[in-house]
Each structure stands twice: as C-alpha cells, then as structure tokens.
Amino acid sequence: MKRIFKIHKQTNRKENLAELERTLVEGFFEGEHLNDAGIGLFVEAKLVNRLDDLPSKIKDHVEECALCQREVYEFYQFMQDENVSNSSV
C-alpha cells in the first residue's frame, strides 16, 4: 500500500506556541515600528489596565521607540476623548 501522508518532524508544544506567538507578534509590526493594529492593541491594553498581558516584544518596543510612543499617546488621548464624548450622550 502506498503512503499518501508525509510524516513531519514532531515538535514539542512549547516550540509550537513560541512559533505561534512570534507569528502573531510580527503581524503587529510594519518594518521596525508598530502598525495601526499594534498601536490599537497597545492602547486597548492600556485602557483596560492589561499592559502586562502584552507580548514583551511589543511592550519593549514602545518603551524604546519615541515614534511609537508618540503614536500610542496620541491614539490613547483620542480614545479617552471619545469615551468622554460617548458617555455624555
């Protein structure tokens, strides 16, 4: 009988999870900086006091990058202003 399935090298669960996290985190970057989704993720985490739950690569980048800090700050201020205007309706 002919085999139709290829047998792949087994990897452990930790390796799979690490690879998944790397892939997901890379989706929040455009080149060296956070993309809009990354900025939004950071701001949402900040709004609900869950910054500790963010991947370290994202947190570390914002701590070190003045450009991304500015974009996070501006979007955070916008979201706070929107929250105030929505709650007063």
BAMIZA-948928 format. One line per 3 residues: number of its first residue (from 1); their letters; for each residue x, y, z of N, C-alpha, C. Coordinates in steps of 0.1 Angstrom, whole numbers, always signed. Layout:
REM residues N
NUM) A) X,Y,Z,X,Y,Z,X,Y,Z | ...
This chain:
REM residues 89
1) MKR) +8,-12,+0,+0,+0,+0,+9,+13,+0 | +5,+22,-8,+13,+34,-10,+10,+44,+1 | +20,+50,+7,+17,+61,+17,+13,+74,+10
4) IFK) +3,+80,+16,-1,+93,+10,+1,+105,+19 | +5,+102,+31,+8,+113,+41,+23,+114,+43 | +28,+126,+44,+42,+128,+48,+42,+128,+63
7) IHK) +53,+122,+68,+55,+123,+83,+64,+135,+85 | +59,+144,+93,+66,+156,+97,+74,+154,+110 | +85,+161,+111,+92,+160,+123,+83,+165,+135
10) QTN) +83,+158,+145,+74,+162,+157,+82,+173,+164 | +74,+183,+168,+80,+193,+177,+72,+194,+190 | +78,+199,+200,+70,+199,+212,+61,+211,+213
13) RKE) +52,+210,+222,+42,+221,+223,+48,+234,+226 | +58,+235,+234,+64,+248,+237,+70,+255,+225 | +76,+247,+216,+81,+252,+204,+70,+257,+195
16) NLA) +59,+250,+194,+48,+254,+186,+42,+267,+191 | +40,+268,+204,+35,+280,+210,+44,+292,+208 | +57,+290,+209,+66,+301,+207,+66,+306,+192
19) ELE) +65,+296,+183,+64,+300,+169,+51,+307,+166 | +40,+303,+172,+27,+310,+170,+28,+324,+176 | +34,+326,+187,+35,+339,+193,+43,+348,+184
22) RTL) +55,+343,+179,+63,+351,+170,+55,+355,+158 | +48,+346,+152,+40,+349,+140,+29,+360,+143 | +22,+358,+154,+12,+368,+158,+18,+382,+161
25) VEG) +29,+382,+168,+35,+395,+172,+40,+402,+159 | +46,+394,+150,+51,+401,+137,+40,+407,+130 | +27,+402,+131,+16,+408,+125,+12,+422,+130
28) FFE) +18,+426,+141,+16,+439,+147,+27,+449,+143 | +36,+445,+135,+47,+454,+131,+47,+456,+116 | +52,+468,+112,+54,+471,+98,+68,+477,+98
31) GEH) +77,+468,+93,+91,+472,+94,+96,+472,+108 | +102,+483,+112,+107,+483,+126,+97,+488,+136 | +85,+493,+132,+76,+500,+141,+63,+493,+141
34) LND) +55,+496,+152,+42,+490,+153,+33,+496,+141 | +24,+487,+136,+15,+492,+126,+2,+497,+134 | -8,+500,+126,-20,+505,+133,-26,+495,+142
37) AGI) -26,+483,+138,-32,+472,+147,-23,+471,+160 | -10,+472,+159,-2,+471,+170,-4,+483,+180 | -5,+495,+174,-8,+507,+182,-22,+505,+189
40) GLF) -32,+500,+182,-45,+498,+187,-45,+488,+198 | -37,+477,+196,-36,+466,+207,-30,+472,+219 | -20,+480,+218,-13,+486,+230,-23,+495,+237
43) VEA) -29,+504,+230,-39,+513,+236,-50,+506,+243 | -56,+496,+236,-67,+489,+243,-62,+482,+255 | -50,+476,+255,-45,+470,+267,-43,+481,+278
46) KLV) -38,+493,+275,-36,+503,+284,-50,+508,+290 | -60,+509,+281,-73,+514,+286,-80,+504,+296 | -76,+492,+295,-83,+482,+305,-72,+477,+315
49) NRL) -61,+484,+316,-51,+481,+326,-46,+466,+324 | -43,+463,+312,-38,+449,+309,-24,+449,+301 | -16,+460,+304,-3,+461,+296,+5,+449,+299
52) DDL) +4,+443,+311,+13,+431,+315,+10,+419,+306 | -2,+419,+300,-6,+408,+292,-1,+408,+278 | +5,+420,+274,+10,+421,+260,+23,+414,+259
55) PSK) +26,+409,+247,+39,+402,+244,+50,+412,+247 | +61,+407,+253,+72,+416,+257,+78,+423,+245 | +78,+417,+233,+84,+424,+221,+76,+437,+219
58) IKD) +63,+437,+220,+55,+449,+218,+58,+459,+229 | +57,+455,+242,+59,+464,+253,+73,+470,+252 | +83,+462,+250,+97,+467,+249,+99,+477,+238
61) HVE) +93,+474,+227,+94,+483,+215,+89,+497,+219 | +77,+497,+225,+71,+510,+228,+79,+517,+238 | +85,+510,+248,+94,+517,+258,+106,+523,+251
64) ECA) +111,+517,+241,+123,+522,+235,+122,+531,+222 | +110,+532,+217,+108,+539,+204,+100,+551,+206 | +106,+563,+204,+99,+576,+206,+88,+577,+196
67) LCQ) +90,+573,+183,+79,+574,+173,+66,+567,+177 | +68,+554,+182,+57,+546,+186,+51,+551,+199 | +59,+556,+208,+54,+562,+220,+44,+574,+217
70) REV) +49,+582,+207,+40,+594,+203,+27,+589,+197 | +28,+579,+188,+16,+574,+182,+6,+567,+192 | +12,+560,+202,+4,+554,+212,-3,+565,+221
73) YEF) +5,+575,+224,+0,+586,+233,-12,+593,+225 | -10,+597,+213,-20,+604,+205,-33,+595,+204 | -31,+583,+201,-43,+574,+199,-50,+572,+213
76) YQF) -42,+571,+224,-47,+569,+237,-55,+582,+241 | -50,+593,+238,-57,+606,+241,-70,+606,+233 | -70,+603,+220,-82,+602,+212,-92,+593,+218
79) MQD) -88,+581,+222,-97,+571,+227,-103,+576,+240 | -96,+583,+248,-101,+588,+261,-111,+599,+258 | -108,+608,+248,-118,+619,+244,-130,+613,+239
82) ENV) -129,+602,+231,-141,+595,+225,-149,+589,+236 | -143,+583,+246,-150,+577,+257,-158,+588,+265 | -152,+600,+267,-159,+610,+274,-171,+615,+266
85) SNS) -169,+617,+253,-180,+622,+245,-191,+612,+243 | -188,+599,+243,-198,+589,+242,-205,+587,+255 | -199,+589,+266,-206,+587,+279,-215,+599,+282
88) SV) -213,+610,+276,-221,+622,+279,-233,+623,+270 | -235,+613,+261,-247,+613,+252,-258,+607,+259
